[in-house]
Amino acid sequence: MPAVRSNAAVLPAPATADTPVPRRGETALAVHVSEPACSPAMTVHPKCAQLRDLIAADVGGTHARVGHVRVGDDGTLSVLRFRQYACAQAPSLAAILRDFAEEAQVVPEHAVVAIAGRLDGDRLLNSNLPWPVSLERTRLEAGCGQLALLNDFEAVAYAVPRLDPARMLHICGDAAANAGAALVLGPGTGFGAALYVPGSPARVLASEAGHAALAAGTPRELDLLRQLLQRWPHVDNERVLSGPGLVHAYEALCALDATAPRLDTPEAITAAAQRGDDAQAVEALSIFCAMLGSLAGDLAVTFGAQSVYLAGGIPAQIAPFLLASDFAARFRNKGVFAELMARTPVRLVEHGQRGLLGAAAYYLERHAGD
């Protein structure tokens, strides 16, 4: 199974280590846990108090990042071993977890997976994964004692208290960090968003914002939306604000301009746009950035977020283009809230192992609080 290894990463303990995190049922999207049938739901074995090792994974539509996480005495989380798998080349999520556990020589007594989508009972709802996911079947086939699943951007949000603003690219707004609710969002194979709300207890609200209706903000974007509506009766945010969505936007613009499309992958389109040698690619990526800024602002206003973290697989790859685009202007363009939005900091966080470590932090703090 093809994989990419990386050096160990360390996630420091949060500033307020005694702050509990939500228990099941306290967030908009509950985290689901699968345990052996003989064990009552979420009844913690005494050894969980001394939990030192677990397998954590961050699974998107394209890649699965898996790590062996070690818990230090001071609450520090260290990734001792890390592999990145191509989802399309693996037969199942269980196969990935089992392969990693065997290679890392870790008994998967405790495992947590941040994964794109939402659970409906035992079944994961996601159109971007190459295989279906059943929580209990995955646990059994992977040989896990306990397996928890949570939304991928929900996991990134759990890492917010541990993020260092000084190590991130500042996109717009105030440079100083703001306390309060933090919005995490971003495009990759799909589009994800979650809100971190500090407090006692802290809360993370997951969402399926990628499937809300796409909003146009200019006449050209309206033309693009009309073109997309000829293909789909519901044009959601993911139809443009994702890797596949960028291809959809490019193809629609080519149709509007009566030009045959030359490019057929997100990578080719972003590369051509940043070189400036394909007019429709430049416009597609420009609209992508502008609509991303508009949606980020909409969600920040909706949730009252006081800071925004832009994640996902695409933004880091187009950072110079993003900074020069209309992202910031569209983020601020919120009517009576324009002045407030101009002060709201937006930062680019390299997704990397943050989802993996955020999932591990959630799992461990949940057990510590039970």
MILUMDREN-160751 format. One record per residue (C-alpha): residue number from 1; residue in one letter; x, y, z. Coordinates in steps of 0.02 Angstrom, whole numbers, plus 50000, padded with zeros to 5 digits. Example, Ala and Ser with C-alpha at 12.3 -4.5 7.8 and 13.67 -1.06 7.14 Angstrom:
REM MILUMDREN-160751
+---------+--------+-------+-------+-------+
: drenvex : drenke :    px :    py :    pz :
+---------+--------+-------+-------+-------+
:       1 :      a : 50615 : 49775 : 50390 :
:       2 :      s : 50684 : 49947 : 50357 :
+---------+--------+-------+-------+-------+
REM end
This chain:
REM MILUMDREN-160751
+---------+--------+-------+-------+-------+
: drenvex : drenke :    px :    py :    pz :
+---------+--------+-------+-------+-------+
:       1 :      m : 50000 : 50000 : 50000 :
:       2 :      p : 50087 : 50163 : 49944 :
:       3 :      a : 50130 : 50277 : 50087 :
:       4 :      v : 50229 : 50432 : 50130 :
:       5 :      r : 50325 : 50441 : 50293 :
:       6 :      s : 50364 : 50598 : 50389 :
:       7 :      n : 50463 : 50655 : 50539 :
:       8 :      a : 50378 : 50651 : 50708 :
:       9 :      a : 50268 : 50798 : 50751 :
:      10 :      v : 50226 : 50862 : 50924 :
:      11 :      l : 50067 : 50946 : 50981 :
:      12 :      p : 50092 : 51039 : 51146 :
:      13 :      a : 49970 : 51026 : 51288 :
:      14 :      p : 49834 : 51160 : 51287 :
:      15 :      a : 49855 : 51313 : 51395 :
:      16 :      t : 49712 : 51257 : 51507 :
:      17 :      a : 49735 : 51071 : 51522 :
:      18 :      d : 49594 : 51052 : 51648 :
:      19 :      t : 49463 : 51117 : 51529 :
:      20 :      p : 49348 : 50972 : 51483 :
:      21 :      v : 49283 : 50943 : 51307 :
:      22 :      p : 49107 : 50898 : 51252 :
:      23 :      r : 49037 : 50729 : 51294 :
:      24 :      r : 48928 : 50633 : 51174 :
:      25 :      g : 48772 : 50728 : 51124 :
:      26 :      e : 48837 : 50901 : 51170 :
:      27 :      t : 48886 : 50953 : 50994 :
:      28 :      a : 48787 : 50975 : 50834 :
:      29 :      l : 48872 : 50821 : 50763 :
:      30 :      a : 48902 : 50689 : 50894 :
:      31 :      v : 49062 : 50590 : 50892 :
:      32 :      h : 49023 : 50407 : 50871 :
:      33 :      v : 49115 : 50270 : 50963 :
:      34 :      s : 49115 : 50084 : 50926 :
:      35 :      e : 49160 : 49963 : 51066 :
:      36 :      p : 49145 : 49775 : 51089 :
:      37 :      a : 48966 : 49717 : 51119 :
:      38 :      c : 49011 : 49655 : 51293 :
:      39 :      s : 49064 : 49829 : 51347 :
:      40 :      p : 48934 : 49961 : 51394 :
:      41 :      a : 48945 : 50117 : 51285 :
:      42 :      m : 49089 : 50229 : 51339 :
:      43 :      t : 49125 : 50130 : 51496 :
:      44 :      v : 49311 : 50160 : 51518 :
:      45 :      h : 49426 : 50020 : 51568 :
:      46 :      p : 49540 : 50068 : 51714 :
:      47 :      k : 49691 : 50062 : 51600 :
:      48 :      c : 49622 : 50213 : 51505 :
:      49 :      a : 49681 : 50320 : 51651 :
:      50 :      q : 49857 : 50269 : 51601 :
:      51 :      l : 49823 : 50278 : 51414 :
:      52 :      r : 49989 : 50312 : 51329 :
:      53 :      d : 49971 : 50250 : 51150 :
:      54 :      l : 49836 : 50257 : 51019 :
:      55 :      i : 49814 : 50257 : 50831 :
:      56 :      a : 49744 : 50418 : 50760 :
:      57 :      a : 49698 : 50451 : 50579 :
:      58 :      d : 49638 : 50595 : 50471 :
:      59 :      v : 49546 : 50530 : 50318 :
:      60 :      g : 49493 : 50638 : 50173 :
:      61 :      g : 49432 : 50595 : 50000 :
:      62 :      t : 49608 : 50580 : 49931 :
:      63 :      h : 49728 : 50538 : 50072 :
:      64 :      a : 49724 : 50451 : 50241 :
:      65 :      r : 49854 : 50512 : 50366 :
:      66 :      v : 49885 : 50388 : 50506 :
:      67 :      g : 49994 : 50406 : 50658 :
:      68 :      h : 50050 : 50314 : 50814 :
:      69 :      v : 50021 : 50445 : 50950 :
:      70 :      r : 50113 : 50440 : 51116 :
:      71 :      v : 50044 : 50536 : 51266 :
:      72 :      g : 50174 : 50617 : 51378 :
:      73 :      d : 50155 : 50637 : 51566 :
:      74 :      d : 50127 : 50824 : 51539 :
:      75 :      g : 49990 : 50798 : 51410 :
:      76 :      t : 50101 : 50825 : 51259 :
:      77 :      l : 50051 : 50725 : 51106 :
:      78 :      s : 50193 : 50659 : 50997 :
:      79 :      v : 50176 : 50568 : 50832 :
:      80 :      l : 50304 : 50428 : 50840 :
:      81 :      r : 50265 : 50355 : 50669 :
:      82 :      f : 50167 : 50429 : 50524 :
:      83 :      r : 50108 : 50365 : 50355 :
:      84 :      q : 50004 : 50441 : 50218 :
:      85 :      y : 49899 : 50322 : 50114 :
:      86 :      a : 49813 : 50350 : 49947 :
:      87 :      c : 49631 : 50308 : 49986 :
:      88 :      a : 49593 : 50248 : 49810 :
:      89 :      q : 49731 : 50118 : 49822 :
:      90 :      a : 49667 : 50041 : 49984 :
:      91 :      p : 49522 : 49917 : 49989 :
:      92 :      s : 49444 : 49993 : 50146 :
:      93 :      l : 49472 : 50104 : 50297 :
:      94 :      a : 49494 : 49947 : 50403 :
:      95 :      a : 49634 : 49888 : 50288 :
:      96 :      i : 49727 : 50052 : 50312 :
:      97 :      l : 49713 : 50045 : 50501 :
:      98 :      r : 49763 : 49862 : 50506 :
:      99 :      d : 49911 : 49889 : 50390 :
:     100 :      f : 49975 : 50034 : 50494 :
:     101 :      a : 49955 : 49942 : 50660 :
:     102 :      e : 50052 : 49793 : 50592 :
:     103 :      e : 50193 : 49901 : 50525 :
:     104 :      a : 50203 : 50010 : 50681 :
:     105 :      q : 50188 : 49856 : 50792 :
:     106 :      v : 50051 : 49939 : 50893 :
:     107 :      v : 49905 : 49845 : 50967 :
:     108 :      p : 49754 : 49950 : 50910 :
:     109 :      e : 49664 : 49946 : 51078 :
:     110 :      h : 49619 : 50130 : 51056 :
:     111 :      a : 49593 : 50213 : 50886 :
:     112 :      v : 49512 : 50374 : 50828 :
:     113 :      v : 49478 : 50428 : 50650 :
:     114 :      a : 49439 : 50603 : 50589 :
:     115 :      i : 49346 : 50575 : 50426 :
:     116 :      a : 49256 : 50679 : 50298 :
:     117 :      g : 49068 : 50655 : 50309 :
:     118 :      r : 48935 : 50622 : 50438 :
:     119 :      l : 48875 : 50463 : 50522 :
:     120 :      d : 48695 : 50407 : 50499 :
:     121 :      g : 48681 : 50270 : 50628 :
:     122 :      d : 48824 : 50151 : 50588 :
:     123 :      r : 48847 : 50213 : 50408 :
:     124 :      l : 48954 : 50359 : 50353 :
:     125 :      l : 48874 : 50481 : 50230 :
:     126 :      n : 49009 : 50539 : 50110 :
:     127 :      s : 49014 : 50550 : 49920 :
:     128 :      n : 49202 : 50581 : 49906 :
:     129 :      l : 49272 : 50420 : 49981 :
:     130 :      p : 49314 : 50270 : 49869 :
:     131 :      w : 49232 : 50145 : 49988 :
:     132 :      p : 49085 : 50135 : 50110 :
:     133 :      v : 49120 : 50149 : 50296 :
:     134 :      s : 49029 : 50054 : 50433 :
:     135 :      l : 49089 : 50101 : 50607 :
:     136 :      e : 49068 : 49930 : 50686 :
:     137 :      r : 49130 : 49831 : 50537 :
:     138 :      t : 49283 : 49943 : 50526 :
:     139 :      r : 49319 : 49915 : 50711 :
:     140 :      l : 49304 : 49726 : 50695 :
:     141 :      e : 49403 : 49710 : 50532 :
:     142 :      a : 49541 : 49825 : 50595 :
:     143 :      g : 49551 : 49731 : 50760 :
:     144 :      c : 49521 : 49887 : 50866 :
:     145 :      g : 49465 : 49875 : 51046 :
:     146 :      q : 49380 : 50045 : 51035 :
:     147 :      l : 49357 : 50152 : 50880 :
:     148 :      a : 49292 : 50331 : 50879 :
:     149 :      l : 49244 : 50427 : 50722 :
:     150 :      l : 49222 : 50615 : 50709 :
:     151 :      n : 49207 : 50741 : 50568 :
:     152 :      d : 49376 : 50788 : 50493 :
:     153 :      f : 49357 : 50976 : 50516 :
:     154 :      e : 49286 : 50947 : 50689 :
:     155 :      a : 49453 : 50866 : 50729 :
:     156 :      v : 49551 : 51014 : 50660 :
:     157 :      a : 49444 : 51127 : 50769 :
:     158 :      y : 49494 : 51027 : 50923 :
:     159 :      a : 49674 : 51075 : 50884 :
:     160 :      v : 49634 : 51263 : 50885 :
:     161 :      p : 49687 : 51292 : 51068 :
:     162 :      r : 49857 : 51220 : 51025 :
:     163 :      l : 49887 : 51319 : 50864 :
:     164 :      d : 50023 : 51453 : 50865 :
:     165 :      p : 49965 : 51605 : 50762 :
:     166 :      a : 50146 : 51660 : 50742 :
:     167 :      r : 50182 : 51504 : 50639 :
:     168 :      m : 50037 : 51531 : 50517 :
:     169 :      l : 50018 : 51640 : 50363 :
:     170 :      h : 49915 : 51795 : 50402 :
:     171 :      i : 49790 : 51825 : 50262 :
:     172 :      c : 49689 : 51974 : 50322 :
:     173 :      g : 49616 : 52059 : 50476 :
:     174 :      d : 49705 : 52100 : 50637 :
:     175 :      a : 49874 : 52018 : 50662 :
:     176 :      a : 49843 : 51990 : 50847 :
:     177 :      a : 49755 : 51831 : 50900 :
:     178 :      n : 49575 : 51848 : 50958 :
:     179 :      a : 49498 : 51752 : 51100 :
:     180 :      g : 49326 : 51680 : 51073 :
:     181 :      a : 49243 : 51569 : 50944 :
:     182 :      a : 49355 : 51512 : 50801 :
:     183 :      l : 49296 : 51454 : 50630 :
:     184 :      v : 49396 : 51320 : 50540 :
:     185 :      l : 49355 : 51290 : 50358 :
:     186 :      g : 49431 : 51243 : 50193 :
:     187 :      p : 49422 : 51158 : 50024 :
:     188 :      g : 49506 : 50995 : 49976 :
:     189 :      t : 49425 : 50845 : 49894 :
:     190 :      g : 49267 : 50917 : 49972 :
:     191 :      f : 49231 : 51068 : 50082 :
:     192 :      g : 49229 : 51064 : 50272 :
:     193 :      a : 49191 : 51184 : 50413 :
:     194 :      a : 49179 : 51177 : 50603 :
:     195 :      l : 49169 : 51300 : 50746 :
:     196 :      y : 49272 : 51295 : 50906 :
:     197 :      v : 49186 : 51379 : 51054 :
:     198 :      p : 49296 : 51399 : 51209 :
:     199 :      g : 49222 : 51382 : 51383 :
:     200 :      s : 49192 : 51260 : 51523 :
:     201 :      p : 49163 : 51145 : 51437 :
:     202 :      a : 49231 : 51194 : 51268 :
:     203 :      r : 49125 : 51143 : 51120 :
:     204 :      v : 49155 : 51102 : 50938 :
:     205 :      l : 49009 : 51117 : 50817 :
:     206 :      a : 49034 : 51020 : 50656 :
:     207 :      s : 48939 : 51060 : 50497 :
:     208 :      e : 48906 : 51004 : 50321 :
:     209 :      a : 48928 : 51179 : 50249 :
:     210 :      g : 48997 : 51104 : 50089 :
:     211 :      h : 48821 : 51047 : 50044 :
:     212 :      a : 48735 : 51214 : 50074 :
:     213 :      a : 48686 : 51311 : 49918 :
:     214 :      l : 48823 : 51409 : 49829 :
:     215 :      a : 48796 : 51598 : 49826 :
:     216 :      a : 48854 : 51708 : 49682 :
:     217 :      g : 48919 : 51883 : 49716 :
:     218 :      t : 48952 : 51956 : 49543 :
:     219 :      p : 48867 : 51950 : 49371 :
:     220 :      r : 49002 : 51834 : 49306 :
:     221 :      e : 48977 : 51717 : 49455 :
:     222 :      l : 48790 : 51718 : 49417 :
:     223 :      d : 48829 : 51664 : 49239 :
:     224 :      l : 48940 : 51527 : 49309 :
:     225 :      l : 48802 : 51471 : 49428 :
:     226 :      r : 48674 : 51466 : 49287 :
:     227 :      q : 48793 : 51359 : 49186 :
:     228 :      l : 48817 : 51238 : 49331 :
:     229 :      l : 48628 : 51229 : 49359 :
:     230 :      q : 48614 : 51153 : 49186 :
:     231 :      r : 48711 : 51003 : 49255 :
:     232 :      w : 48643 : 50991 : 49432 :
:     233 :      p : 48476 : 51043 : 49510 :
:     234 :      h : 48566 : 51087 : 49672 :
:     235 :      v : 48733 : 51178 : 49658 :
:     236 :      d : 48813 : 51171 : 49829 :
:     237 :      n : 48974 : 51250 : 49890 :
:     238 :      e : 49074 : 51094 : 49848 :
:     239 :      r : 49026 : 51109 : 49664 :
:     240 :      v : 49152 : 51253 : 49654 :
:     241 :      l : 49246 : 51260 : 49819 :
:     242 :      s : 49340 : 51094 : 49810 :
:     243 :      g : 49466 : 51010 : 49698 :
:     244 :      p : 49332 : 50933 : 49586 :
:     245 :      g : 49236 : 51096 : 49600 :
:     246 :      l : 49380 : 51195 : 49527 :
:     247 :      v : 49371 : 51082 : 49374 :
:     248 :      h : 49183 : 51113 : 49364 :
:     249 :      a : 49211 : 51301 : 49370 :
:     250 :      y : 49346 : 51292 : 49236 :
:     251 :      e : 49237 : 51188 : 49120 :
:     252 :      a : 49089 : 51304 : 49146 :
:     253 :      l : 49193 : 51458 : 49106 :
:     254 :      c : 49260 : 51374 : 48949 :
:     255 :      a : 49080 : 51338 : 48896 :
:     256 :      l : 49030 : 51519 : 48928 :
:     257 :      d : 49178 : 51578 : 48823 :
:     258 :      a : 49148 : 51447 : 48687 :
:     259 :      t : 49324 : 51380 : 48716 :
:     260 :      a : 49374 : 51198 : 48721 :
:     261 :      p : 49446 : 51155 : 48894 :
:     262 :      r : 49630 : 51108 : 48889 :
:     263 :      l : 49646 : 51055 : 49071 :
:     264 :      d : 49556 : 50920 : 49168 :
:     265 :      t : 49630 : 50910 : 49344 :
:     266 :      p : 49636 : 51032 : 49491 :
:     267 :      e : 49825 : 51021 : 49491 :
:     268 :      a : 49838 : 51069 : 49308 :
:     269 :      i : 49715 : 51213 : 49330 :
:     270 :      t : 49801 : 51286 : 49483 :
:     271 :      a : 49971 : 51270 : 49401 :
:     272 :      a : 49912 : 51356 : 49241 :
:     273 :      a : 49824 : 51492 : 49340 :
:     274 :      q : 49979 : 51531 : 49441 :
:     275 :      r : 50084 : 51535 : 49282 :
:     276 :      g : 49953 : 51643 : 49198 :
:     277 :      d : 49954 : 51546 : 49035 :
:     278 :      d : 49771 : 51494 : 49026 :
:     279 :      a : 49639 : 51631 : 49036 :
:     280 :      q : 49499 : 51519 : 49097 :
:     281 :      a : 49612 : 51439 : 49228 :
:     282 :      v : 49659 : 51611 : 49294 :
:     283 :      e : 49476 : 51662 : 49303 :
:     284 :      a : 49422 : 51496 : 49380 :
:     285 :      l : 49550 : 51510 : 49520 :
:     286 :      s : 49510 : 51695 : 49544 :
:     287 :      i : 49325 : 51656 : 49564 :
:     288 :      f : 49370 : 51510 : 49677 :
:     289 :      c : 49466 : 51625 : 49795 :
:     290 :      a : 49333 : 51761 : 49790 :
:     291 :      m : 49190 : 51641 : 49828 :
:     292 :      l : 49294 : 51558 : 49964 :
:     293 :      g : 49317 : 51728 : 50046 :
:     294 :      s : 49132 : 51764 : 50032 :
:     295 :      l : 49083 : 51597 : 50109 :
:     296 :      a : 49212 : 51615 : 50248 :
:     297 :      g : 49138 : 51784 : 50290 :
:     298 :      d : 48960 : 51717 : 50284 :
:     299 :      l : 49002 : 51578 : 50406 :
:     300 :      a : 49099 : 51695 : 50520 :
:     301 :      v : 48950 : 51813 : 50528 :
:     302 :      t : 48827 : 51669 : 50552 :
:     303 :      f : 48922 : 51594 : 50698 :
:     304 :      g : 48995 : 51754 : 50772 :
:     305 :      a : 49171 : 51688 : 50747 :
:     306 :      q : 49308 : 51804 : 50810 :
:     307 :      s : 49446 : 51719 : 50712 :
:     308 :      v : 49455 : 51611 : 50556 :
:     309 :      y : 49576 : 51471 : 50513 :
:     310 :      l : 49586 : 51420 : 50330 :
:     311 :      a : 49636 : 51237 : 50310 :
:     312 :      g : 49602 : 51102 : 50181 :
:     313 :      g : 49717 : 51036 : 50047 :
:     314 :      i : 49705 : 51178 : 49920 :
:     315 :      p : 49739 : 51347 : 50006 :
:     316 :      a : 49919 : 51306 : 50054 :
:     317 :      q : 49955 : 51261 : 49872 :
:     318 :      i : 49893 : 51428 : 49806 :
:     319 :      a : 49945 : 51544 : 49948 :
:     320 :      p : 50027 : 51683 : 49841 :
:     321 :      f : 49878 : 51682 : 49721 :
:     322 :      l : 49757 : 51685 : 49868 :
:     323 :      l : 49842 : 51835 : 49947 :
:     324 :      a : 49832 : 51932 : 49783 :
:     325 :      s : 49651 : 51883 : 49751 :
:     326 :      d : 49485 : 51959 : 49805 :
:     327 :      f : 49473 : 51838 : 49953 :
:     328 :      a : 49498 : 51974 : 50085 :
:     329 :      a : 49383 : 52100 : 49999 :
:     330 :      r : 49243 : 51973 : 49986 :
:     331 :      f : 49271 : 51915 : 50165 :
:     332 :      r : 49247 : 52095 : 50225 :
:     333 :      n : 49099 : 52135 : 50112 :
:     334 :      k : 48962 : 52098 : 50239 :
:     335 :      g : 48862 : 52259 : 50244 :
:     336 :      v : 48841 : 52328 : 50420 :
:     337 :      f : 48970 : 52203 : 50481 :
:     338 :      a : 49105 : 52259 : 50358 :
:     339 :      e : 49205 : 52354 : 50490 :
:     340 :      l : 49199 : 52207 : 50610 :
:     341 :      m : 49249 : 52086 : 50472 :
:     342 :      a : 49397 : 52197 : 50425 :
:     343 :      r : 49465 : 52167 : 50600 :
:     344 :      t : 49430 : 51979 : 50606 :
:     345 :      p : 49595 : 51886 : 50582 :
:     346 :      v : 49605 : 51753 : 50448 :
:     347 :      r : 49755 : 51636 : 50449 :
:     348 :      l : 49811 : 51494 : 50339 :
:     349 :      v : 49850 : 51337 : 50437 :
:     350 :      e : 49943 : 51197 : 50350 :
:     351 :      h : 49826 : 51049 : 50373 :
:     352 :      g : 49966 : 50922 : 50390 :
:     353 :      q : 49946 : 50820 : 50549 :
:     354 :      r : 49829 : 50943 : 50637 :
:     355 :      g : 49673 : 50841 : 50603 :
:     356 :      l : 49759 : 50684 : 50663 :
:     357 :      l : 49823 : 50767 : 50822 :
:     358 :      g : 49658 : 50856 : 50853 :
:     359 :      a : 49568 : 50689 : 50844 :
:     360 :      a : 49693 : 50614 : 50967 :
:     361 :      a : 49670 : 50762 : 51085 :
:     362 :      y : 49482 : 50739 : 51080 :
:     363 :      y : 49491 : 50553 : 51113 :
:     364 :      l : 49609 : 50569 : 51260 :
:     365 :      e : 49520 : 50714 : 51342 :
:     366 :      r : 49355 : 50626 : 51321 :
:     367 :      h : 49420 : 50472 : 51411 :
:     368 :      a : 49502 : 50579 : 51545 :
:     369 :      g : 49335 : 50660 : 51580 :
:     370 :      d : 49231 : 50501 : 51587 :
+---------+--------+-------+-------+-------+
REM end
